[in-house]
């Protein structure tokens, strides 16, 4: 067990180091030597977990599809809102997330590794489908189309605000996006019960250490040197 836990920890250290440099310099400009120096692991340990730099890129993209910090709620639609709001709060603070987005919107990286937008769409589709089964979503809503539009709009808000003059708070912008979208998909009696705000995103983020303590990772990736 101790060896497996060490393997998980080593893999995470390597992946976080790679994400930091991908975020700072871009995938193409990053070297394995830089990742080794930043992670302070042996070459053997790195190649055990990630046989190539491309595998590191795919690992970063996969790690960015996350529902960490989102607790079960009385409304399934609130859980969906929480996922998207919390992602907006975490992205400027976590290189793993910002590096994944940087690679996803970079044409060269996208051609090499694709994106995880389909995974996000499938994830949100599942939440919307369950919310509809619970009577929270209007019956004529197409769950997959709505999820795809959410992913598209979320990405667009982040990219556009990053390029505009002035300072824009991403959770505040995403909360505004939800206020536009939710009335078109939500049952009228459910809508007032949803909490959509940048403050909620901050609260969810502050609560993440306690959440992680309650839900420890049990997925082992093998034995590491």
C-alpha positions, 0 to 999 in steps of 0.5 A: 500500500505504501508503495502504491501511495508513493506511486500516486504521489510521484505521478502527481508531482510529475504531472503538476510540474509538467502543467506548470511549465506547459502553462508558462511556456507552452507545450512545444517549448517545454523540455523533459529536462525542465520537467525533471528539474522542476519535479525533482524526480529521476528520469526513470521515475518520470518515464515509468509514469509517462513514456513521452512528453505527449503522454504528459500532455494527455495526462494534463488534459485528462486531469483537468476534467474534474468534479473535485470539491463539488458536494451532493446537493438537494438539486442536481442542477445546483451540482452542475452549476457548482462544477462550472463555477468552481472550475472558473474559480480554480482555473486562474489558481491551478496550472493543471487547469490553465495548462489544459485550456491553453493546449485545448485552444492552441491549434497545434496542440489540439491537432496532436492531442485533441481536447477533453471538451467531449468529456466535459460535454458528456459529464454535464449531459449526465447531470442535466439528464438526471436533473430532468428526471427529477423535474428540475429541467424543462421537458423540451430541453436537449441535454446534450446540446445544452451541455455542449453550449455550456462548454462552448460558452464557458470556454469563450468567456474565458478566452475573450475576457482574458484578451480584453482590457481591464480586469475580469473575474472569471467566476463573476463572468460565469455566474452572469452566463448562468443567469442568462442560460438557466431561465431558458432550461430550468423549471420556474419553481426550481430557478429561485432555489439555485444559488449562482454567484462568484461568492459560492465559487469561493466558498466551494473552493475554501471548502475543498480541503475538507472535501478531499479529506472525506473522499481520498483517491483510491485509484492506484496507478501501479508501482513506481520506482 
